[in-house]
Amino acid sequence: MHFVNAKGILSGSGGYFGMNVYRGCTHGCIYCDSRSKCYQFTHPFEDIEVKQNAPELLEKALKAKRQKCMIGTGAMSDPYMHCEETLRLTRRCLSVILENGFGAAIQTKSDRILQDIDLLDEINRSAKCVVQLTLTTFDDDLCRILEPNVCTTKRRIEVLKELRDRGIPTVVWLTPILPFINDTEENVSLILNECAAAGVKGVIAFGMGLTLREGDREYYYSALDRHFPGMKEQYIKRYGNAYELPSPNAKQLTELFHRICDENGMLSSPEDCFAFIREMPERYPQMRLW
């Protein structure tokens, strides 16, 4: 972990802006796209770059905005990785968002988000708060291989239900779906049924597969060699060096995905989910509790 003073904190335009308080990650997910060389990391990925002046930069940026909007975090680096336990920079940024009347859209895999549920609750009452959780496999043993340094799927489902009970809306990222690993109808249906039970607003899925780029590909293949001997060769034979790696079961899984979402009133197109996440109504009523 190392500390820097960033020059800016927000990116985006119009009615939605994103921020990353940290750069890099310690969750160790074997498929992580953020490891790709195109993001030009100049330090080891697990050596977290901490933008120590993030709250001050955010305060200045929000005070300069004339229109309230949603502020997102977590697209590139999880805001609730291990260092947040002690640094609490994400919490300080949420306090700035609350104090200035903006909304928050947070993407994470970690149950550490519950340590800030008081702030999430207040933001949702005064403006809007959306929490996005990633779920890839219903099997917790497999989860510990794919996402080794973060809480299990079952725990994340508990988090979804606690947020539901608070009236805080949630969106689930059902991605990536890894060919020959978690690309089964049983896995997808079990996750989606839990999403429905937890009152999830929408589920984001992209093509029922994964993407691999230089840097990410090498890390992923190394993990396959450790945990799934012989599978790397299957990937190379079927996909070569392709960027997009759709599951052989993509068609059936996509049909199943849309059917279960439709039956349970969950948004299922990325466009609809993003529109919900990014919308900042002038007056946002808190969701009714189940």
C-alpha positions as CSV (number, residue, x, y, z in Angstrom):
1,M,0.0,0.0,0.0
2,H,1.3,3.5,-0.9
3,F,-0.2,6.9,-0.6
4,V,-0.6,9.6,-3.3
5,N,-2.1,13.1,-3.6
6,A,-4.4,12.8,-6.6
7,K,-5.0,15.8,-8.9
8,G,-8.7,15.0,-9.4
9,I,-11.3,12.4,-8.2
10,L,-14.3,12.6,-10.4
11,S,-14.7,11.5,-14.1
12,G,-17.7,11.5,-16.3
13,S,-20.2,14.1,-17.5
14,G,-23.9,15.0,-17.4
15,G,-25.9,13.4,-14.7
16,Y,-23.4,10.7,-13.5
17,F,-19.8,10.9,-12.2
18,G,-17.5,8.1,-11.0
19,M,-14.6,8.0,-8.6
20,N,-12.0,5.5,-7.5
21,V,-10.6,6.1,-4.0
22,Y,-8.1,3.3,-4.4
23,R,-6.2,1.8,-7.4
24,G,-5.5,-1.9,-7.5
25,C,-7.2,-4.6,-5.4
26,T,-6.5,-7.3,-2.8
27,H,-9.5,-9.5,-3.5
28,G,-7.5,-11.8,-5.8
29,C,-10.3,-12.6,-8.2
30,I,-8.8,-14.8,-10.9
31,Y,-10.7,-13.2,-13.8
32,C,-10.1,-9.5,-12.9
33,D,-10.1,-7.3,-16.0
34,S,-8.5,-4.4,-14.1
35,R,-5.2,-6.3,-14.2
36,S,-5.1,-5.7,-18.0
37,K,-2.1,-3.9,-19.3
38,C,-4.3,-1.3,-21.0
39,Y,-4.9,0.3,-17.6
40,Q,-1.2,1.1,-17.4
41,F,-0.4,0.2,-13.8
42,T,3.1,1.3,-12.8
43,H,3.0,-0.6,-9.5
44,P,2.1,-4.2,-8.6
45,F,-1.7,-4.7,-8.6
46,E,-1.9,-5.7,-5.0
47,D,0.2,-2.7,-3.9
48,I,-2.8,-0.5,-3.4
49,E,-2.5,3.1,-4.5
50,V,-4.4,5.2,-1.9
51,K,-5.7,8.6,-3.0
52,Q,-5.3,10.0,0.5
53,N,-6.8,13.4,-0.5
54,A,-9.9,11.9,-2.1
55,P,-12.5,13.3,0.5
56,E,-11.1,16.9,0.1
57,L,-11.1,16.6,-3.7
58,L,-14.6,15.3,-3.7
59,E,-15.8,18.1,-1.3
60,K,-14.4,20.7,-3.7
61,A,-15.8,19.0,-6.8
62,L,-19.3,18.6,-5.4
63,K,-19.6,22.2,-4.2
64,A,-18.8,23.3,-7.7
65,K,-21.7,21.4,-9.3
66,R,-24.9,23.2,-9.8
67,Q,-27.0,20.1,-10.2
68,K,-27.3,17.1,-7.9
69,C,-26.5,13.8,-9.4
70,M,-25.4,10.2,-8.7
71,I,-21.7,9.6,-7.7
72,G,-20.6,6.1,-8.4
73,T,-17.6,4.2,-7.1
74,G,-16.2,0.7,-7.5
75,A,-16.1,0.3,-11.3
76,M,-12.3,-0.2,-11.4
77,S,-11.3,-0.9,-7.7
78,D,-13.5,-2.2,-5.0
79,P,-14.1,0.6,-2.4
80,Y,-14.4,-2.0,0.4
81,M,-11.2,-4.0,0.0
82,H,-9.1,-4.8,3.1
83,C,-7.4,-1.4,3.6
84,E,-10.8,0.3,4.0
85,E,-11.0,-1.5,7.4
86,T,-8.5,1.0,8.8
87,L,-8.3,3.9,6.3
88,R,-12.1,4.5,6.0
89,L,-11.6,6.8,3.0
90,T,-14.8,5.4,1.3
91,R,-16.8,6.2,4.5
92,R,-15.4,9.8,4.5
93,C,-16.3,10.2,0.8
94,L,-19.9,8.9,1.6
95,S,-20.1,11.5,4.3
96,V,-19.2,14.2,1.8
97,I,-21.8,12.9,-0.6
98,L,-24.5,12.9,2.1
99,E,-23.6,16.4,3.4
100,N,-23.8,17.8,-0.1
101,G,-27.1,16.2,-1.0
102,F,-25.9,13.9,-3.8
103,G,-26.7,10.3,-4.5
104,A,-24.4,7.3,-4.3
105,A,-24.0,4.2,-6.5
106,I,-21.6,1.7,-5.0
107,Q,-20.2,-1.5,-6.6
108,T,-18.5,-4.1,-4.4
109,K,-18.1,-7.8,-3.6
110,S,-17.5,-7.2,0.1
111,D,-19.7,-7.4,3.2
112,R,-17.6,-4.5,4.6
113,I,-20.1,-2.3,3.0
114,L,-22.4,-3.0,6.0
115,Q,-20.0,-1.1,8.2
116,D,-21.4,2.0,6.4
117,I,-25.0,1.0,6.3
118,D,-25.9,4.0,8.5
119,L,-24.6,6.4,5.9
120,L,-26.1,4.4,3.0
121,D,-29.5,4.6,4.8
122,E,-29.2,8.4,5.3
123,I,-28.2,8.9,1.6
124,N,-31.1,6.8,0.4
125,R,-33.5,8.8,2.6
126,S,-32.3,12.2,1.5
127,A,-31.4,11.5,-2.1
128,K,-30.8,8.0,-3.5
129,C,-28.4,5.1,-2.9
130,V,-28.0,2.0,-5.0
131,V,-25.7,-0.9,-4.0
132,Q,-24.4,-3.2,-6.7
133,L,-23.0,-6.6,-5.7
134,T,-21.2,-9.1,-7.9
135,L,-22.4,-12.8,-7.8
136,T,-20.7,-15.3,-10.0
137,T,-21.2,-18.8,-8.5
138,F,-23.7,-20.2,-6.0
139,D,-21.1,-22.8,-4.9
140,D,-19.1,-21.3,-2.0
141,D,-16.2,-23.7,-2.5
142,L,-15.9,-22.6,-6.1
143,C,-16.3,-19.0,-4.9
144,R,-13.3,-19.4,-2.7
145,I,-11.2,-20.3,-5.8
146,L,-12.6,-17.7,-8.1
147,E,-12.7,-14.8,-5.6
148,P,-10.3,-16.0,-2.8
149,N,-9.9,-13.0,-0.6
150,V,-13.5,-11.7,-0.3
151,C,-16.7,-12.9,1.4
152,T,-18.6,-15.8,-0.1
153,T,-21.7,-15.7,-2.3
154,K,-23.9,-16.8,0.6
155,R,-22.6,-13.9,2.7
156,R,-23.3,-11.5,-0.2
157,I,-26.8,-12.7,-0.5
158,E,-27.2,-12.0,3.3
159,V,-26.0,-8.5,2.5
160,L,-28.5,-8.1,-0.2
161,K,-31.3,-9.1,2.1
162,E,-30.1,-6.7,4.8
163,L,-30.1,-3.9,2.3
164,R,-33.6,-4.9,1.2
165,D,-34.8,-4.7,4.8
166,R,-33.4,-1.2,5.0
167,G,-35.2,-0.2,1.8
168,I,-31.9,0.4,-0.1
169,P,-32.2,-0.8,-3.7
170,T,-29.7,-3.3,-5.1
171,V,-28.5,-4.4,-8.5
172,V,-26.5,-7.6,-9.0
173,W,-23.7,-8.1,-11.6
174,L,-24.0,-11.7,-12.8
175,T,-20.6,-11.6,-14.5
176,P,-18.3,-13.1,-15.5
177,I,-19.7,-16.5,-16.5
178,L,-16.6,-18.6,-17.0
179,P,-16.7,-21.3,-19.7
180,F,-16.5,-24.8,-18.4
181,I,-16.5,-23.5,-14.8
182,N,-19.7,-21.7,-13.6
183,D,-21.6,-21.7,-16.9
184,T,-24.4,-24.1,-15.9
185,E,-28.2,-23.6,-15.8
186,E,-28.2,-24.8,-12.2
187,N,-25.7,-22.1,-11.1
188,V,-27.5,-19.3,-13.0
189,S,-30.9,-20.2,-11.8
190,L,-29.9,-20.6,-8.2
191,I,-28.3,-17.2,-8.1
192,L,-31.2,-15.5,-9.9
193,N,-33.8,-17.1,-7.5
194,E,-31.8,-15.8,-4.6
195,C,-31.8,-12.3,-6.2
196,A,-35.6,-12.5,-6.6
197,A,-35.9,-13.5,-2.9
198,A,-33.7,-10.6,-1.9
199,G,-35.8,-8.1,-3.8
200,V,-33.1,-7.1,-6.3
201,K,-34.1,-4.3,-8.7
202,G,-32.1,-5.6,-11.7
203,V,-29.4,-8.0,-12.8
204,I,-26.6,-7.1,-15.2
205,A,-25.2,-9.8,-17.5
206,F,-23.0,-9.4,-20.5
207,G,-23.2,-12.2,-23.1
208,M,-22.7,-15.1,-20.6
209,G,-19.0,-15.3,-20.9
210,L,-15.9,-13.4,-20.0
211,T,-13.3,-11.1,-21.6
212,L,-9.5,-11.5,-21.5
213,R,-6.8,-9.0,-22.4
214,E,-3.1,-8.9,-22.1
215,G,-2.2,-9.0,-18.5
216,D,-5.6,-10.3,-17.4
217,R,-5.3,-13.4,-19.6
218,E,-1.9,-14.5,-18.2
219,Y,-3.1,-14.2,-14.6
220,Y,-6.3,-16.1,-15.4
221,Y,-4.5,-18.9,-17.2
222,S,-2.1,-19.3,-14.4
223,A,-5.0,-19.7,-12.0
224,L,-6.5,-22.3,-14.3
225,D,-3.3,-24.3,-14.2
226,R,-3.3,-24.3,-10.4
227,H,-7.0,-25.1,-9.9
228,F,-8.3,-26.7,-13.1
229,P,-5.4,-28.7,-14.7
230,G,-5.8,-29.0,-18.5
231,M,-8.5,-26.4,-18.8
232,K,-6.2,-23.7,-20.1
233,E,-5.5,-25.9,-23.1
234,Q,-9.3,-26.1,-23.7
235,Y,-9.5,-22.4,-23.7
236,I,-6.6,-21.9,-26.1
237,K,-8.0,-24.5,-28.5
238,R,-11.5,-23.0,-28.5
239,Y,-10.8,-19.3,-28.2
240,G,-7.2,-18.6,-29.1
241,N,-6.3,-15.1,-28.1
242,A,-9.9,-13.7,-28.5
243,Y,-11.1,-10.8,-26.3
244,E,-14.6,-12.2,-26.0
245,L,-15.0,-15.7,-24.7
246,P,-18.7,-16.7,-24.7
247,S,-19.8,-19.8,-22.9
248,P,-20.7,-22.7,-25.2
249,N,-24.0,-22.6,-23.2
250,A,-24.5,-18.8,-23.8
251,K,-27.8,-19.2,-25.7
252,Q,-29.5,-21.4,-23.2
253,L,-28.2,-19.4,-20.2
254,T,-29.3,-16.1,-21.8
255,E,-32.8,-17.4,-22.3
256,L,-33.0,-18.7,-18.8
257,F,-31.6,-15.4,-17.4
258,H,-34.3,-13.3,-19.1
259,R,-37.1,-15.7,-18.2
260,I,-36.3,-15.8,-14.5
261,C,-35.8,-12.0,-14.4
262,D,-39.1,-11.4,-16.3
263,E,-41.0,-13.8,-14.0
264,N,-39.8,-11.9,-10.9
265,G,-40.0,-8.3,-12.2
266,M,-36.2,-7.8,-12.2
267,L,-34.6,-5.5,-14.8
268,S,-32.5,-7.7,-17.2
269,S,-31.0,-5.3,-19.8
270,P,-27.8,-3.5,-19.0
271,E,-29.3,-0.3,-20.4
272,D,-32.3,-0.4,-18.0
273,C,-30.1,-1.3,-15.0
274,F,-27.7,1.6,-15.8
275,A,-30.6,4.0,-16.3
276,F,-31.9,3.1,-12.9
277,I,-28.5,3.3,-11.2
278,R,-27.7,6.7,-12.8
279,E,-31.1,8.4,-12.4
280,M,-31.2,11.1,-9.8
281,P,-34.8,12.1,-9.3
282,E,-35.6,15.5,-7.9
283,R,-37.4,13.8,-5.1
284,Y,-36.5,10.2,-4.6
285,P,-39.0,8.3,-2.3
286,Q,-37.4,5.6,-0.1
287,M,-38.5,2.1,-1.2
288,R,-41.2,0.4,0.9
289,L,-39.9,-2.2,3.2
290,W,-40.9,-5.8,2.5
